Amino acid sequence: MGFSGLKRLFKKKYRIFLLIVIWLLMGIFIAAFNFDLGIIILTPLIPLCIVLFAISIFTDLRDMKLLTFIIVIIITAILVIGFFLFRNIIVPLLFELSIISYIVIIAIFTLYACYNGGRNFDEFIYTKFPSPLHHIMRWLEFLGGIALGLLIIYTIYIFTGAQLFMITWIIIITILVLAGIAVILLLTGKFNAWLGTFSLYAGIYFAYLVVVFLLGPEILELGGVYPTMIVIIFAIFDIIILLYTIGVLVGERADIISKKIKIGADTILIWLIFSKASYELAKLLDPSIISFKYWWVLIIFILLLGIVGFIGIIKYKKFRTQLKSKRTRRKGK
């Protein structure tokens, strides 16, 4: 569903999106090796996204005419000049806005992907393994996934020197509450085994948030091969998550998303690019802006973790019916 949607970017009517995605990726990559050139590349992208975002509210960017495009370039150039003149005022505000919006958009789609991943794995076990083996496998999925997810979260807690004490325990309690609800629902014959895989994915995503958004600069300052490798691995993971989200927003489910949230998928995509570019530029211009005072980034994650998990449990009745139907069809073959 996610990465397959990226193929649409190469179609003629999606060229404007392909342009800004490549622009963003080039800026991020070059900034890692050349600070000044990275700033030069990323700076014009931000006002361009602002202009495109405003236009996308009223019209489809895929139908943009040449005259409109020329006007966009002119307005963008004016905004770029203003950005450089008032950079000291804009950068802090830009960071506050970008990190919140980026985390919200990415977390929603990532946690939904975690939910789908959990359901798909559970479906595989339920339909491919005979009874009673599939019952044992699903219990292993449920208990093993939750245990591994909690272990990852606790390991990150130790890794940070217990600086995230409250946040860590709230996340652990959230997962345990969801697991408790799943156990109680066993009395009604509903086994949310997918919650194990979901918890494992959530633990990995929590580690990603801490390393990329909170600890990246501090880890790099330690020097050495291993700290650098950790940051590089999570930076690649960051790009993968970004591309997955972009793929969803331009893929087959784009129209469904638009109808559900009453906002165009194109508008969300432009804002996502704006948020990521703004965040990366803010880091370049003022590295000290990132610190543990932004622990509330994890609060957003906790809220969305609880919401997605709870909605998944509520929707399980429909999923269980689908599982039984597929298993019945498989037995009939």
N, C-alpha and C positions, 0 to 999 in steps of 0.2 A: 504493500500500500504506500509506503513512504518513498523509498529510493526509486522505485519504478516510475514514480511521477516526475522525476527529474528529466526523463526523456522528452517530456513536453516542452521543456525550455528550448529545445533545438528546433521547434516548429516556428515558422515565420511570425505568427502573431504573438509569440512569447519572447521575441528578441529583446524587448526593453528589460524584461526580467532577467534574461540570460546576461545582459550587459552589466546590470548592477550586481548580480551574484558573482560574476567573474571579477568585477571591480573590487568587491569586498574581499574575496579570497586572495587576490593579488596584494591588496593593502595589508592584510593580516600577515601574509607570508613575508613580504618585503620588510615590514616593520620589525620582524623578528631578527633581521640581519642589518638593516639600515634605518636607524631611528628617524633621521630627518626626511628621508625619502618616503617613509611610511606615513608621516604626518602630511606631506604634500599630496599623497595619493588619497588618503582617507578624508581629508578636510572637505574637498568639493562634493564628495559622495553624500555627506550629511545634509547640506541644503538641497541637493538634488532630490533626496528622498522626501524631504519636507514638502517640496513643491509637488512631487508625484503623489504623495499621500493626500494632499488637498484635492488634487484633480480626481483621484480615484474614488473619492466620496461621491462625486457628481457624475462621473462617466467611466466607461470601461477603458483602461489604459491600452488594451490591445487594439482599440479602434482609433488611437490617437493620430491625428493628421500631422503633416509636415509643419504647417504653420504653428500648431499648438506646441510641437516639439521645439521649434525655434524660440518661441516665447518662454518655454520651460528653461532653455539654456540661458537666455538673457536674465531671467529672474534669479536663476541659480548663481550666475556670475556676480550679481549684485549682493546676494546673501553671503557669498564666500568672502567678499571684501568686508562686509559688516562683521562677519565671524572673526576675521583676523584683527579688526580694530577693537573688538570688545571680548577678546578671547578669555581674559582673566575672570570676567564676570560669567561668561557662558559656560566654561568648562565644568565648574562645580555643579551647576544646575543641570547640565547635560548628563553628567554622570548619575546624579540622583534619579533622573527621569529614565535614563536608558537602562540602568541595572534592574530597576523594578519591572519595567515593561518587558525586558528581554527574559528575565527569570520567569515571569508569569506565562508568557507565550510558550517558551521552551518547556517549562515544567508541565504545563497542561498537555502538550502533545507527547512529551516523553513519558509521563506517567500513564497516559492513555495507551501508549505503545507497550509499556510494561504490563498493563492490564490485558491487552490483546495477546501479548507473548505468553502470559500465564494461562490464559484460556486456551490458546492453541496447543501448548504443551500438555495441558490437562486433557484436551480433546484427543491428542495423539495417544496418550496412555490409555484412556477410556475405550477408544475404538480399536486399537491395535493389539492390546493384550487380552488374553482370555480371563474369564473369572475362575478362581478368586484372585489371580495374580494382579489384575488391574486394580483391585481394592488395596492390595499391599503397596503397589507402586504409587498410587494416589496418596496414601498416607505418608509414604517416604517423601513425595513431592511437597506435601503440606508441611510436615514437621521439619524436614531437611532444609527446605527453602527458607522458612521462618528462622530456623537456627542459624543458617549461614548469613542471612540478611542482618540479623541482630549482631552476629560476630563481626561483620564488616563495620557496622555502625560503632560498635564498642572499640574496635581497633583504631578507628579514626579518632575517637574520643581520647584514647591513650596517646596516639600520635600527636595530637594537638596540645599535649600537656594538660589535659583536663580543663582547657579554656572554654569548652562548649558543654559544660556540665548540665545546665538546665535544658538546653536544646536537645542534647543527646537523649536524655531520659524522657523528654516529651515525645520524641520520635519512637523510642522503644515502647513507651506506654501506648502510643497510637497503634502500632503494629500489634501489640498484645491484645488491645481492645478489639481490633478487627478480627484477630484470631479467636478471641473469646466468643464473639458473636457467631463466627463460623461454627465453632464447637456446639454452641447452644442450638443452632439451626439443624444440627445433625438429628435432633429429636423429631424434626419434621421431614427427615429424609433428604435434606439438602446438604451436600458436602462440597463446600467451596474450596476444593483442593488447589485451584488456581492461585489462591492467596499465598501459597508458599513460594511459587515462582515470582509472583508480584513483589513479595517482600524482599526476595533476593535481588531483583532488579532495582528496587527502591534503595536498598543498601548501597549498591554500586553507584547509583545516581547521587546519593548523599555524599559519598566519597568524592565524586567528581565536583560537586558544588564547593566543598570545603577546599579542595586543592586548587581548582581553577579560579574561584572567586575570592578566596580568603587567604590562602597560604602560598600561592604561586611565587610572589616576590620573595617571601621569607625563605622558601625552600631553595630558590636559586642562589640566594646570598650564602648558603652553606657551602657552595662549591662542590666540586667532585663530580664523578660520573653518575652515581646513582641518583642524587637529587635532581640533576639535569634530566636524566632519563624519565623520572617520575613526572616532571612537568611536561616533557615532550609527549609522553604517552597520553596524559590527560588533555593536552592541547589538541592532539589528533582526535581524541574522543569528543572533544568540544566541537570540532569541525564536522564530525560524523553526525552528531545530534542536530547541528544546524542544518546540514544537508537533508537529513531525514525530515525535519520540520518543513523545509522549503518544498521537498517532494510531496508532502501531504497537501500543502497549500496550493500547489499547481496540478496535483493529480486528479484522479477520477472522483475523489470524495470532496473536492473543493466546493462544488455546488451544494452538496449536502451540508457542509460546514456553514456556508453562507446562509442557508435557509434556517438553520438551527439557532445561530447567534445573531442573525439580522445584520451582519456586517460582511462586506465582500471579502472573499479570501485574498484577493489582490491587495486590498487595503491593509489587511493583517500582514501580508508578506512584505509590503513596502515598509511598514512600521517595524517589522522584525529586522530588516536590513538596516534601517535607521538606528535602531537600538544597539545592534551589534557593532556597527561602525562607530557610534558615539562612545560606547563603552571602551572599545579598543583605542580610540583617539584620546579619551580622557586618561587612560593608563599611560599613554606615551607622554602626554603633556605634563602630567602630575602623578607620578607613581605612588606618592605618599597618600593619595586619595583613597587607596584601597587598604583597609585595615579591618580589625575585628569589630569595629563599631558597626559594620554592616552585617552583623549576625542576623538581623531581621530578614535577610535574604532566605535564611533557613526557615524562618517562621512561615513565609509564603509556601515553601516546600511542604512543611508539616500540614498546613491547612489543605493544600491540594492533595496530599497523600491521603488524608482522612476522607476527603470528599470523594475522590476517585475510588478508593477502596470500598467505601460505604455504598456508593452507587452500583459498583460491581456486584456487591452482595445482594442488593435489592433486585438487580436484573438477572440474577442467577437462575431464577425459575424458568425463564425463557431459554437460557443457555442449556439448562439441564434437559429440557424437552428436545432440543436439537441434538444433544449428545445421544439420548436414548434412541432417537429416530435413526441416526447414523449407525449406531451399534446394531439396531434391528436389521437395517438394510444389509449390513456386513454379514450378519449371521445367515441371512436369506440367500446369499450368493453361494 
